[in-house]
Amino acid sequence: MKNKIQELRKARKVTQQELADALCVTRQTIISLENGKYNASLTLAHKAAQFFGVAIEELFIFEGEENL
Amino acid sequence: MEEFKKKLKKKSALWLLVLIVSLAGIGLFFVFGGLLFGMDPELRRSFGGMFGFLFILSLGYYVTTNAALGNEKKLREAYIRSTDERNLNIEARSSNVTLNIVMVCLFIGFLFLTLFSGREAGTIPGIAFYGIWLIKSVVKSYYNKKM
């Protein structure tokens, strides 16, 4: 699952720590999300989309049959 | 956050209890074991070591838990660490992998001990292996019904 977290975060001049604090997760989680090493849960994806003011499908791009 | 604070207070009380028990254990087995009960020195050292480890562990947890309770910033950090979904995922996966590794080791131990040292030696790892497998099955079935 790809995501635009890093792109949107940089565009809004938000640091990883600030984003982590806003989403109530650790900075390491933000780093892993941005590197594509970790897929967010539906709750976290929702919170992130709300933070950036975009729809979930704009922030997270589903690339077909992942983990199926 | 208030719920988390209550949970931390309970944890702190629990660690204090473990701290007291471990101190009593050190006193009972390591310091007075020989004098009062004439315990074997090897056994005293073993029990003393076990309670000593428990003492260090509980002291560490007690201090960090209380530090978090007395400082809002540290409390929030502790809250985020304990609720972070990636941390929880890592914890769940590592526990599962650890359990599987332990089970494989126990099974190998059970086979080797039974083959080379006789049935009696293989009994404990055998019981542990099947016991863990049984508990895992029951827990799995519980979560299957719950989710």
Backbone of each chain as ProteinMPNN parsed JSONL, in Angstrom:
{"seq_chain_A": "MKNKIQELRKARKVTQQELADALCVTRQTIISLENGKYNASLTLAHKAAQFFGVAIEELFIFEGEENL", "coords_chain_A": {"N_chain_A": [[0.847, -1.195, 0.0], [0.758, 2.052, -1.031], [1.47, 5.424, 0.076], [0.686, 8.944, 0.557], [1.746, 10.345, 2.63], [4.256, 11.472, 3.394], [4.641, 13.305, 1.339], [2.41, 15.06, 1.587], [2.827, 15.909, 4.184], [5.267, 17.279, 4.008], [4.525, 19.265, 2.244], [2.821, 20.709, 3.806], [4.516, 21.637, 5.664], [5.025, 20.255, 8.088], [6.503, 18.625, 10.844], [7.824, 15.279, 11.376], [7.556, 14.545, 14.038], [5.613, 16.327, 14.952], [3.425, 15.491, 13.458], [3.224, 12.888, 14.402], [2.567, 13.401, 17.099], [0.076, 14.607, 16.735], [-1.404, 12.506, 15.722], [-1.301, 10.723, 17.733], [0.682, 8.699, 17.836], [3.906, 7.014, 17.729], [6.976, 8.599, 16.644], [8.451, 6.86, 15.193], [6.556, 5.241, 14.019], [5.437, 6.952, 12.133], [7.678, 7.303, 10.493], [8.0, 4.653, 9.549], [5.583, 4.37, 8.175], [5.873, 6.299, 6.178], [8.03, 5.239, 4.814], [6.898, 3.084, 3.725], [6.982, 0.697, 5.042], [5.198, -0.096, 6.875], [1.728, -0.712, 7.177], [-1.006, 1.332, 7.791], [-3.63, 1.063, 10.268], [-7.22, 0.991, 9.892], [-8.321, 2.905, 11.564], [-6.12, 4.595, 12.142], [-5.499, 5.407, 9.566], [-7.781, 6.842, 8.961], [-7.62, 8.902, 10.856], [-5.254, 10.153, 9.962], [-6.022, 10.986, 7.416], [-7.993, 12.791, 8.11], [-6.447, 14.661, 9.457], [-4.902, 15.749, 7.373], [-6.894, 16.669, 5.838], [-7.986, 15.321, 3.652], [-9.444, 12.734, 1.53], [-9.495, 9.251, 2.53], [-8.764, 7.469, 0.47], [-7.306, 9.139, -1.128], [-5.055, 9.587, 0.271], [-3.999, 7.068, 0.91], [-2.938, 4.624, -1.283], [-4.282, 1.927, -2.757], [-2.871, -0.909, -4.131], [-3.912, -3.083, -5.686], [-3.933, -6.672, -5.375], [-2.84, -6.995, -2.532], [-1.259, -8.851, -0.029], [-3.063, -10.975, -0.393]], "CA_chain_A": [[0.0, 0.0, 0.0], [1.532, 3.3, -1.077], [0.743, 6.551, 0.676], [1.228, 10.275, 0.263], [1.936, 11.025, 3.919], [5.464, 12.308, 3.372], [4.396, 14.386, 0.366], [1.485, 16.031, 2.184], [3.458, 16.461, 5.395], [6.271, 18.267, 3.6], [3.814, 20.389, 1.613], [2.223, 21.507, 4.888], [5.643, 22.01, 6.552], [4.81, 19.624, 9.399], [7.584, 17.665, 11.117], [7.354, 13.918, 11.692], [7.167, 14.53, 15.446], [4.333, 17.044, 15.073], [2.392, 14.603, 12.907], [3.087, 11.772, 15.353], [1.82, 13.914, 18.258], [-1.318, 14.851, 16.342], [-2.088, 11.225, 15.478], [-1.099, 9.892, 18.941], [1.54, 7.54, 17.575], [5.313, 7.372, 17.891], [7.608, 9.118, 15.417], [8.897, 5.687, 14.439], [5.417, 4.772, 13.212], [5.353, 7.858, 10.973], [8.811, 6.963, 9.618], [7.683, 3.381, 8.888], [4.493, 4.609, 7.216], [6.425, 7.038, 5.033], [8.916, 4.344, 4.048], [6.091, 1.985, 3.174], [7.286, -0.558, 5.754], [4.065, -0.435, 7.743], [0.414, -0.283, 6.696], [-1.802, 1.852, 8.901], [-4.95, 0.466, 10.5], [-8.282, 1.848, 9.367], [-8.45, 4.043, 12.489], [-5.008, 5.524, 11.934], [-5.651, 5.962, 8.209], [-8.855, 7.824, 9.079], [-7.075, 10.05, 11.595], [-4.286, 10.831, 9.093], [-6.781, 11.656, 6.354], [-8.644, 13.944, 8.755], [-5.393, 15.643, 9.754], [-4.507, 16.437, 6.139], [-8.106, 17.176, 5.194], [-8.214, 14.642, 2.361], [-10.127, 11.439, 1.672], [-8.553, 8.144, 2.797], [-8.248, 6.906, -0.802], [-6.331, 10.081, -1.704], [-3.834, 9.47, 1.079], [-3.485, 5.694, 0.786], [-3.251, 4.092, -2.615], [-4.337, 0.461, -2.768], [-2.296, -1.327, -5.415], [-4.338, -4.416, -6.109], [-4.073, -7.796, -4.458], [-1.778, -7.056, -1.536], [-1.47, -9.822, 1.07], [-4.221, -11.842, -0.623]], "C_chain_A": [[0.888, 1.253, 0.0], [0.755, 4.387, -0.354], [1.445, 7.87, 0.374], [1.511, 11.056, 1.546], [3.124, 11.986, 3.872], [5.255, 13.55, 2.485], [3.513, 15.485, 0.987], [2.092, 16.689, 3.426], [4.452, 17.547, 5.043], [5.597, 19.506, 2.997], [3.216, 21.313, 2.68], [3.254, 21.936, 5.933], [5.415, 21.506, 8.004], [5.95, 18.643, 9.632], [6.972, 16.295, 11.439], [6.854, 13.853, 13.132], [5.813, 15.214, 15.649], [3.172, 16.169, 14.569], [2.122, 13.439, 13.868], [2.269, 12.206, 16.573], [0.343, 14.1, 17.926], [-2.095, 13.543, 16.172], [-1.975, 10.264, 16.663], [-0.361, 8.592, 18.635], [2.996, 7.972, 17.779], [5.862, 7.882, 16.555], [8.061, 7.957, 14.531], [7.787, 5.15, 13.545], [5.267, 5.639, 11.964], [6.459, 7.529, 9.972], [8.495, 5.675, 8.836], [6.567, 3.528, 7.864], [5.042, 5.283, 5.961], [7.327, 6.17, 4.159], [8.166, 3.173, 3.421], [6.353, 0.655, 3.85], [6.105, -1.011, 6.588], [2.767, 0.105, 7.152], [-0.447, 0.135, 7.886], [-3.115, 1.085, 9.038], [-5.992, 1.435, 9.94], [-8.446, 3.103, 10.244], [-7.359, 5.079, 12.247], [-5.103, 6.189, 10.56], [-6.705, 7.072, 8.228], [-8.347, 9.09, 9.76], [-6.119, 10.865, 10.711], [-5.012, 11.603, 7.994], [-7.471, 12.902, 6.899], [-7.624, 15.052, 9.008], [-5.035, 16.445, 8.503], [-5.715, 17.014, 5.383], [-8.332, 16.601, 3.806], [-8.976, 13.331, 2.605], [-9.093, 10.337, 1.865], [-7.933, 7.631, 1.496], [-7.284, 7.856, -1.527], [-4.985, 9.934, -1.002], [-3.178, 8.089, 0.942], [-3.916, 5.105, -0.545], [-3.142, 2.568, -2.59], [-3.884, -0.03, -4.137], [-2.674, -2.745, -5.801], [-4.287, -5.433, -5.016], [-2.902, -7.919, -3.491], [-2.173, -8.017, -0.426], [-2.69, -10.722, 0.856], [-3.744, -13.237, -1.002]], "O_chain_A": [[1.668, 1.472, 0.926], [-0.461, 4.291, -0.188], [2.615, 7.91, -0.006], [1.513, 12.287, 1.541], [3.016, 13.151, 4.257], [5.636, 14.667, 2.835], [3.832, 16.672, 0.917], [1.889, 17.877, 3.675], [4.491, 18.601, 5.679], [6.036, 20.636, 3.209], [3.117, 22.525, 2.49], [2.906, 22.523, 6.957], [5.593, 22.238, 8.978], [6.328, 17.905, 8.722], [5.782, 16.173, 11.731], [5.855, 13.193, 13.419], [4.976, 14.742, 16.419], [2.099, 16.119, 15.17], [0.977, 13.059, 14.113], [1.389, 11.476, 17.028], [-0.53, 13.788, 18.737], [-3.294, 13.484, 16.444], [-2.48, 9.142, 16.616], [-0.737, 7.523, 19.116], [3.278, 9.154, 17.977], [5.294, 7.633, 15.492], [8.058, 8.048, 13.303], [8.048, 4.664, 12.444], [5.004, 5.131, 10.873], [6.223, 7.479, 8.765], [8.693, 5.612, 7.623], [6.595, 2.891, 6.811], [4.722, 4.895, 4.838], [7.387, 6.335, 2.941], [8.741, 2.376, 2.679], [6.0, -0.398, 3.318], [6.019, -2.179, 6.968], [2.715, 1.242, 6.683], [-0.596, -0.608, 8.856], [-3.639, 0.534, 8.07], [-5.669, 2.562, 9.564], [-8.677, 4.204, 9.743], [-7.628, 6.277, 12.157], [-4.824, 7.378, 10.413], [-6.536, 8.112, 7.59], [-8.607, 10.204, 9.304], [-6.16, 12.096, 10.705], [-4.654, 12.739, 7.683], [-7.525, 13.936, 6.233], [-7.907, 16.231, 8.798], [-4.883, 17.665, 8.561], [-5.558, 17.753, 4.411], [-8.803, 17.29, 2.901], [-9.126, 12.888, 3.743], [-7.952, 10.465, 1.422], [-6.728, 7.388, 1.427], [-6.544, 7.442, -2.419], [-3.926, 10.131, -1.599], [-1.955, 7.974, 0.87], [-5.099, 5.089, -0.886], [-2.06, 2.005, -2.425], [-4.428, 0.37, -5.166], [-1.812, -3.525, -6.207], [-4.561, -5.124, -3.856], [-2.078, -8.825, -3.61], [-3.306, -7.987, 0.055], [-3.289, -11.185, 1.827], [-4.561, -14.127, -1.239]]}, "seq_chain_B": "MEEFKKKLKKKSALWLLVLIVSLAGIGLFFVFGGLLFGMDPELRRSFGGMFGFLFILSLGYYVTTNAALGNEKKLREAYIRSTDERNLNIEARSSNVTLNIVMVCLFIGFLFLTLFSGREAGTIPGIAFYGIWLIKSVVKSYYNKKM", "coords_chain_B": {"N_chain_B": [[-7.011, 9.767, 28.743], [-7.134, 9.87, 31.517], [-8.044, 7.346, 32.202], [-5.831, 5.85, 31.504], [-4.027, 6.843, 33.317], [-5.103, 5.868, 35.695], [-4.73, 3.175, 35.234], [-1.944, 3.09, 35.199], [-1.424, 3.764, 37.845], [-2.398, 1.529, 39.158], [-0.624, -0.336, 38.126], [1.739, 0.626, 39.209], [1.291, 0.158, 41.944], [1.233, -2.596, 41.879], [3.836, -3.204, 41.038], [5.199, -2.249, 43.239], [4.394, -4.056, 45.139], [5.54, -6.4, 44.104], [8.158, -5.644, 44.365], [8.461, -5.531, 47.148], [7.93, -8.215, 47.791], [10.041, -9.447, 46.432], [12.202, -8.378, 47.807], [11.731, -9.442, 50.334], [12.023, -12.1, 49.644], [14.751, -12.2, 48.946], [15.844, -11.619, 51.41], [14.849, -13.755, 52.956], [15.748, -16.142, 51.637], [18.441, -15.69, 50.709], [19.891, -14.148, 52.628], [19.044, -14.94, 55.274], [18.542, -17.625, 54.923], [20.527, -19.64, 55.272], [21.355, -19.274, 57.929], [18.988, -19.417, 59.553], [17.392, -21.504, 58.514], [19.101, -23.455, 57.673], [19.697, -23.881, 54.977], [20.819, -25.304, 51.825], [23.776, -23.968, 50.408], [24.005, -23.668, 47.619], [21.373, -23.735, 46.743], [20.422, -21.521, 48.084], [21.811, -19.472, 46.813], [20.762, -19.732, 44.239], [17.999, -19.163, 44.611], [18.298, -16.645, 45.716], [19.428, -15.295, 43.572], [17.316, -15.409, 41.724], [15.311, -13.938, 43.028], [16.727, -11.591, 43.256], [16.968, -10.773, 40.606], [14.284, -10.333, 40.063], [13.87, -8.235, 41.824], [15.484, -6.155, 40.753], [14.236, -5.835, 38.282], [11.568, -5.133, 39.031], [12.078, -2.824, 40.467], [13.069, -1.116, 38.489], [10.788, -0.9, 36.788], [8.987, 0.178, 38.631], [10.116, 2.67, 39.258], [10.147, 3.942, 36.692], [7.402, 3.925, 36.091], [6.359, 5.53, 38.123], [7.692, 7.875, 37.575], [6.498, 8.597, 35.188], [3.935, 9.041, 36.123], [4.238, 11.309, 37.612], [4.754, 13.367, 35.874], [3.476, 15.25, 33.318], [4.277, 15.361, 30.604], [5.883, 13.089, 30.321], [3.97, 11.229, 30.928], [2.197, 11.408, 28.782], [3.922, 10.585, 26.771], [4.374, 7.952, 27.596], [1.8, 6.992, 27.34], [1.382, 7.188, 24.57], [3.383, 5.43, 23.712], [2.396, 3.023, 24.736], [-0.012, 2.734, 23.408], [0.463, 2.925, 20.751], [-0.11, 1.719, 17.548], [1.663, 0.361, 15.876], [3.678, -0.459, 17.639], [2.134, -2.188, 19.231], [1.476, -4.108, 17.344], [4.022, -5.117, 16.737], [4.686, -6.172, 19.218], [2.701, -8.183, 19.481], [3.281, -9.843, 17.274], [5.984, -10.53, 17.802], [5.707, -11.884, 20.206], [4.223, -14.09, 19.402], [5.968, -15.323, 17.546], [8.106, -15.871, 19.26], [6.902, -17.686, 21.017], [6.387, -19.783, 19.237], [9.015, -20.498, 18.557], [9.96, -21.318, 21.064], [8.295, -23.5, 21.447], [9.123, -25.219, 19.382], [11.76, -25.668, 20.224], [11.269, -26.909, 22.678], [9.996, -29.211, 21.784], [12.032, -30.444, 20.329], [13.827, -30.801, 22.43], [12.324, -32.517, 24.01], [12.175, -34.77, 22.327], [14.935, -35.472, 22.07], [15.726, -35.861, 24.761], [14.069, -37.945, 25.478], [14.872, -39.907, 23.691], [17.625, -40.25, 24.252], [18.026, -40.128, 27.05], [16.058, -41.456, 28.299], [12.609, -42.087, 29.298], [11.786, -40.659, 31.621], [13.357, -38.326, 31.782], [12.469, -36.895, 29.601], [9.961, -36.157, 30.277], [9.195, -33.641, 31.527], [9.84, -31.551, 29.532], [8.106, -32.577, 27.61], [5.529, -32.44, 28.779], [5.44, -29.675, 29.077], [5.557, -28.874, 26.376], [3.164, -29.984, 25.232], [1.377, -28.818, 26.98], [1.673, -26.033, 26.494], [0.87, -25.996, 23.855], [-1.78, -26.794, 24.144], [-2.842, -24.697, 25.733], [-2.452, -22.59, 23.962], [-4.204, -23.321, 21.917], [-6.673, -23.131, 23.245], [-6.731, -20.385, 23.894], [-6.664, -19.297, 21.333], [-9.087, -20.215, 20.309], [-10.786, -18.797, 21.992], [-10.326, -16.123, 21.162], [-11.177, -16.382, 18.561], [-13.887, -16.637, 18.868], [-14.432, -14.244, 20.096], [-13.759, -12.206, 18.272]], "CA_chain_B": [[-5.74, 9.839, 29.498], [-7.435, 9.581, 32.925], [-8.103, 5.882, 32.299], [-4.446, 5.385, 31.432], [-3.423, 7.236, 34.595], [-5.597, 4.897, 36.687], [-4.061, 1.905, 34.906], [-0.55, 3.234, 35.641], [-1.412, 3.74, 39.309], [-2.556, 0.118, 39.529], [0.647, -0.991, 37.787], [2.721, 1.082, 40.183], [1.007, -0.572, 43.191], [1.612, -3.985, 41.631], [5.296, -3.284, 41.037], [5.634, -2.051, 44.625], [4.15, -5.342, 45.797], [6.582, -7.323, 43.609], [9.408, -5.144, 44.958], [8.465, -5.962, 48.564], [8.033, -9.679, 47.797], [11.395, -9.84, 46.022], [13.103, -8.027, 48.915], [11.49, -10.456, 51.365], [12.615, -13.331, 49.116], [16.214, -12.094, 49.077], [16.122, -11.723, 52.846], [14.503, -15.093, 53.441], [16.586, -17.216, 51.077], [19.868, -15.392, 50.534], [20.542, -13.662, 53.846], [18.763, -15.745, 56.474], [18.309, -19.027, 54.569], [21.545, -20.51, 55.867], [21.386, -19.116, 59.389], [17.77, -19.856, 60.236], [16.799, -22.775, 58.04], [20.174, -24.37, 57.278], [19.526, -24.234, 53.554], [21.985, -25.604, 51.015], [24.275, -22.703, 49.842], [23.712, -23.62, 46.174], [19.944, -23.413, 46.64], [20.293, -20.137, 48.559], [22.297, -18.589, 45.742], [19.808, -19.812, 43.13], [16.8, -18.401, 44.974], [18.731, -15.26, 45.886], [19.589, -14.753, 42.212], [15.993, -15.247, 41.11], [14.644, -12.795, 43.67], [17.533, -10.405, 42.93], [16.566, -10.374, 39.25], [12.927, -9.796, 40.206], [14.01, -6.957, 42.525], [16.002, -5.156, 39.799], [13.183, -5.639, 37.279], [10.432, -4.4, 39.614], [12.552, -1.481, 40.832], [13.11, -0.358, 37.231], [9.415, -0.605, 36.361], [8.349, 1.037, 39.632], [10.67, 4.022, 39.1], [9.686, 4.544, 35.427], [5.95, 4.136, 36.179], [6.113, 6.701, 38.972], [8.205, 9.061, 36.869], [5.447, 8.955, 34.218], [2.762, 9.543, 36.859], [4.518, 12.628, 38.182], [5.123, 14.347, 34.852], [2.476, 15.204, 32.239], [4.93, 15.08, 29.314], [6.28, 11.678, 30.341], [2.723, 10.458, 30.947], [1.714, 11.376, 27.397], [4.867, 9.727, 26.024], [4.09, 6.549, 27.992], [0.49, 6.655, 26.76], [1.588, 6.965, 23.131], [4.17, 4.184, 23.557], [1.589, 1.826, 25.035], [-1.173, 2.598, 22.516], [0.914, 3.004, 19.361], [-0.529, 0.46, 16.914], [2.823, -0.363, 15.347], [4.277, -1.119, 18.812], [1.263, -3.299, 19.624], [1.645, -5.142, 16.308], [5.347, -5.728, 16.928], [4.579, -6.954, 20.453], [1.9, -9.389, 19.216], [4.016, -10.735, 16.361], [7.189, -11.086, 18.424], [5.271, -12.877, 21.21], [3.814, -15.294, 18.676], [7.163, -15.987, 16.995], [8.856, -16.388, 20.406], [6.201, -18.881, 21.482], [6.621, -20.857, 18.263], [10.41, -20.943, 18.693], [10.027, -22.053, 22.333], [7.622, -24.79, 21.245], [10.0, -26.073, 18.566], [12.888, -26.058, 21.082], [10.76, -27.885, 23.656], [9.718, -30.46, 21.083], [13.333, -31.071, 20.037], [14.32, -31.229, 23.739], [11.503, -33.664, 24.399], [12.601, -35.915, 21.518], [16.301, -35.863, 22.403], [15.802, -36.39, 26.123], [13.405, -39.251, 25.521], [15.683, -40.876, 22.939], [18.948, -40.54, 24.824], [18.094, -40.22, 28.511], [14.938, -42.217, 28.856], [11.285, -41.469, 29.357], [11.639, -39.744, 32.764], [13.995, -37.038, 31.486], [11.7, -36.175, 28.589], [8.592, -35.887, 30.745], [8.922, -32.214, 31.762], [9.655, -30.814, 28.266], [6.925, -33.119, 26.927], [4.336, -31.834, 29.391], [5.484, -28.244, 28.742], [5.219, -28.725, 24.948], [1.732, -30.221, 25.013], [0.664, -27.818, 27.789], [1.681, -24.761, 25.759], [0.045, -26.21, 22.651], [-3.173, -26.837, 24.596], [-3.214, -23.336, 26.15], [-2.524, -21.773, 22.741], [-5.441, -23.687, 21.22], [-7.812, -22.582, 23.996], [-6.692, -18.921, 23.734], [-7.01, -19.041, 19.928], [-10.523, -20.434, 20.161], [-11.418, -17.677, 22.691], [-10.277, -14.93, 20.298], [-11.993, -16.668, 17.371], [-15.28, -16.358, 19.237], [-14.53, -12.837, 20.503], [-13.612, -11.27, 17.142]], "C_chain_B": [[-5.944, 9.5, 30.985], [-7.47, 8.072, 33.186], [-6.7, 5.297, 32.36], [-3.718, 5.676, 32.745], [-3.824, 6.247, 35.697], [-4.887, 3.556, 36.517], [-2.608, 1.929, 35.397], [-0.439, 3.171, 37.161], [-1.534, 2.311, 39.818], [-1.249, -0.639, 39.29], [1.712, -0.65, 38.82], [2.551, 0.328, 41.5], [1.457, -2.027, 43.069], [3.131, -4.152, 41.666], [5.873, -3.093, 42.439], [5.499, -3.355, 45.406], [5.236, -6.355, 45.4], [7.935, -6.957, 44.237], [9.541, -5.638, 46.402], [8.647, -7.489, 48.66], [9.464, -10.119, 47.452], [12.408, -9.518, 47.115], [12.974, -9.056, 50.044], [12.137, -11.783, 50.953], [14.126, -13.338, 49.26], [16.595, -12.3, 50.541], [15.959, -13.144, 53.355], [15.48, -16.157, 52.945], [18.077, -16.911, 51.117], [20.549, -15.018, 51.847], [20.325, -14.611, 55.017], [18.596, -17.237, 56.201], [19.255, -19.991, 55.249], [21.484, -20.488, 57.373], [20.177, -19.741, 60.084], [17.281, -21.235, 59.82], [17.84, -23.812, 57.607], [20.066, -24.828, 55.833], [20.848, -24.481, 52.862], [22.464, -24.302, 50.342], [23.95, -22.552, 48.346], [22.262, -23.178, 45.94], [19.691, -21.965, 47.044], [20.701, -19.167, 47.466], [21.309, -18.557, 44.579], [18.573, -18.962, 43.422], [17.125, -16.915, 45.12], [18.862, -14.568, 44.541], [18.252, -14.476, 41.556], [15.274, -14.03, 41.7], [15.398, -11.49, 43.401], [17.154, -9.857, 41.566], [15.183, -9.708, 39.296], [12.961, -8.414, 40.864], [14.45, -5.861, 41.551], [14.923, -4.795, 38.777], [12.043, -4.771, 37.843], [10.836, -2.987, 40.008], [12.55, -0.574, 39.597], [11.715, 0.055, 36.791], [8.725, 0.359, 37.333], [8.809, 2.49, 39.45], [10.128, 4.672, 37.822], [8.176, 4.82, 35.458], [5.647, 5.382, 37.005], [6.612, 7.986, 38.342], [7.151, 9.548, 35.874], [4.237, 9.557, 34.933], [2.973, 10.97, 37.376], [4.819, 13.699, 37.161], [4.197, 14.2, 33.641], [3.089, 14.805, 30.89], [5.302, 13.599, 29.212], [5.044, 10.772, 30.305], [2.181, 10.314, 29.523], [2.606, 10.475, 26.532], [4.596, 8.249, 26.307], [2.776, 6.082, 27.38], [0.64, 6.329, 25.275], [2.354, 5.666, 22.893], [3.288, 2.957, 23.75], [0.393, 1.661, 24.102], [-0.79, 2.626, 21.037], [0.652, 1.669, 18.65], [0.638, -0.338, 16.341], [3.529, -1.125, 16.488], [3.46, -2.343, 19.223], [1.37, -4.463, 18.633], [2.959, -5.889, 16.482], [5.307, -6.656, 18.14], [3.848, -8.279, 20.194], [2.667, -10.37, 18.332], [5.227, -11.362, 17.038], [6.818, -12.12, 19.485], [4.921, -14.192, 20.53], [5.023, -16.07, 18.147], [7.973, -16.61, 18.127], [8.228, -17.697, 20.897], [6.435, -20.059, 20.539], [8.044, -21.406, 18.377], [10.565, -21.794, 19.959], [9.415, -23.441, 22.164], [8.481, -25.75, 20.431], [11.169, -26.58, 19.422], [12.451, -27.118, 22.094], [10.517, -29.238, 23.0], [11.016, -31.207, 20.784], [13.93, -31.624, 21.343], [13.624, -32.497, 24.2], [11.952, -34.912, 23.646], [13.974, -36.418, 21.949], [16.383, -36.501, 23.787], [15.164, -37.769, 26.205], [14.26, -40.311, 24.823], [16.952, -41.269, 23.681], [18.975, -40.701, 26.349], [16.915, -40.958, 29.121], [13.685, -41.387, 29.026], [11.171, -40.402, 30.45], [12.184, -38.359, 32.443], [13.175, -36.218, 30.498], [10.316, -35.761, 29.055], [8.29, -34.389, 30.875], [8.818, -31.43, 30.449], [8.43, -31.289, 27.5], [5.646, -32.498, 27.447], [4.266, -30.351, 29.021], [5.051, -28.021, 27.297], [3.717, -28.886, 24.731], [0.872, -29.228, 25.812], [0.552, -26.498, 27.053], [0.768, -24.865, 24.539], [-1.441, -26.17, 23.006], [-3.66, -25.43, 24.971], [-3.388, -22.449, 24.921], [-3.833, -22.055, 21.988], [-6.657, -23.082, 21.9], [-7.89, -21.065, 23.793], [-7.127, -18.531, 22.317], [-8.521, -19.176, 19.726], [-11.307, -19.314, 20.848], [-11.469, -16.436, 21.786], [-11.076, -15.126, 19.013], [-13.452, -16.345, 17.642], [-15.47, -14.869, 19.513], [-14.521, -11.887, 19.307], [-14.528, -11.641, 15.972]], "O_chain_B": [[-5.066, 8.926, 31.63], [-7.007, 7.584, 34.217], [-6.411, 4.391, 33.142], [-2.912, 4.876, 33.22], [-3.001, 5.843, 36.518], [-4.5, 2.899, 37.483], [-2.102, 0.942, 35.932], [0.509, 2.603, 37.702], [-0.87, 1.922, 40.779], [-0.819, -1.454, 40.106], [2.482, -1.508, 39.251], [3.534, -0.095, 42.108], [1.986, -2.612, 44.014], [3.65, -5.108, 42.243], [6.893, -3.687, 42.789], [6.355, -3.712, 46.215], [5.775, -7.069, 46.245], [8.736, -7.824, 44.588], [10.604, -6.103, 46.816], [9.408, -7.986, 49.49], [10.022, -11.023, 48.074], [13.354, -10.274, 47.336], [13.969, -9.484, 50.629], [12.715, -12.493, 51.777], [14.717, -14.347, 49.645], [17.523, -13.04, 50.868], [16.804, -13.668, 54.081], [15.977, -16.969, 53.726], [18.882, -17.758, 51.505], [21.64, -15.5, 52.15], [21.277, -15.037, 55.672], [18.517, -18.032, 57.137], [18.837, -21.038, 55.745], [21.551, -21.528, 58.027], [20.31, -20.484, 61.056], [16.82, -22.026, 60.643], [17.484, -24.924, 57.218], [20.306, -25.991, 55.507], [21.878, -23.936, 53.259], [21.645, -23.592, 49.758], [23.658, -21.454, 47.872], [21.973, -22.364, 45.063], [18.869, -21.27, 46.446], [20.026, -18.167, 47.222], [21.047, -17.501, 44.004], [18.153, -18.151, 42.597], [16.352, -16.048, 44.713], [18.465, -13.414, 44.379], [18.067, -13.445, 40.91], [14.709, -13.21, 40.976], [14.794, -10.419, 43.327], [17.033, -8.647, 41.379], [14.945, -8.678, 38.666], [12.181, -7.531, 40.508], [13.869, -4.777, 41.523], [14.72, -3.627, 38.448], [11.614, -3.805, 37.213], [10.037, -2.056, 39.899], [12.098, 0.57, 39.647], [11.48, 1.217, 36.459], [7.974, 1.241, 36.917], [8.0, 3.417, 39.484], [9.697, 5.824, 37.854], [7.719, 5.827, 34.917], [4.792, 6.188, 36.639], [6.036, 9.054, 38.545], [6.931, 10.751, 35.728], [3.594, 10.47, 34.416], [2.022, 11.731, 37.553], [5.114, 14.834, 37.533], [4.147, 13.139, 33.018], [2.508, 14.025, 30.135], [5.079, 12.946, 28.193], [5.075, 9.687, 29.724], [1.76, 9.232, 29.115], [2.127, 9.717, 25.689], [4.588, 7.414, 25.402], [2.648, 4.934, 26.956], [0.102, 5.336, 24.785], [2.022, 4.896, 21.991], [3.413, 1.972, 23.023], [-0.165, 0.568, 24.007], [-1.63, 2.377, 20.172], [1.126, 0.622, 19.089], [0.605, -1.569, 16.323], [3.923, -2.279, 16.325], [4.015, -3.399, 19.525], [1.356, -5.633, 19.018], [3.014, -7.115, 16.389], [5.821, -7.774, 18.1], [4.295, -9.345, 20.617], [2.701, -11.57, 18.602], [5.484, -12.557, 16.888], [7.521, -13.116, 19.653], [5.273, -15.268, 21.013], [5.102, -17.291, 18.275], [8.471, -17.728, 17.996], [8.923, -18.679, 21.156], [6.652, -21.187, 20.98], [8.259, -22.616, 18.305], [11.208, -22.844, 19.94], [9.945, -24.431, 22.67], [8.564, -26.939, 20.739], [11.528, -27.756, 19.362], [13.162, -28.093, 22.337], [10.798, -30.283, 23.588], [11.104, -32.423, 20.956], [14.46, -32.735, 21.38], [14.253, -33.424, 24.711], [12.096, -35.982, 24.237], [14.172, -37.614, 22.167], [17.02, -37.539, 23.97], [15.653, -38.651, 26.911], [14.365, -41.448, 25.283], [17.317, -42.443, 23.741], [19.874, -41.356, 26.877], [16.807, -41.06, 30.343], [13.699, -40.161, 28.912], [10.54, -39.366, 30.243], [11.571, -37.345, 32.779], [13.183, -34.988, 30.55], [9.581, -35.096, 28.326], [7.259, -33.918, 30.394], [7.836, -30.718, 30.242], [7.782, -30.498, 26.815], [4.784, -32.079, 26.674], [3.2, -29.829, 28.695], [4.281, -27.105, 27.01], [3.076, -28.031, 24.121], [-0.216, -28.848, 25.379], [-0.524, -25.905, 26.989], [0.001, -23.952, 24.234], [-2.253, -25.597, 22.279], [-4.753, -25.022, 24.579], [-4.331, -21.662, 24.835], [-4.481, -21.136, 21.488], [-7.564, -22.581, 21.236], [-8.967, -20.52, 23.552], [-7.861, -17.561, 22.126], [-9.146, -18.353, 19.057], [-12.366, -18.914, 20.363], [-12.508, -15.788, 21.658], [-11.59, -14.165, 18.441], [-14.165, -15.848, 16.77], [-16.518, -14.298, 19.21], [-15.207, -10.865, 19.329], [-14.528, -10.959, 14.947]]}, "name": "protein", "num_of_chains": 2, "seq": "MKNKIQELRKARKVTQQELADALCVTRQTIISLENGKYNASLTLAHKAAQFFGVAIEELFIFEGEENLMEEFKKKLKKKSALWLLVLIVSLAGIGLFFVFGGLLFGMDPELRRSFGGMFGFLFILSLGYYVTTNAALGNEKKLREAYIRSTDERNLNIEARSSNVTLNIVMVCLFIGFLFLTLFSGREAGTIPGIAFYGIWLIKSVVKSYYNKKM"}
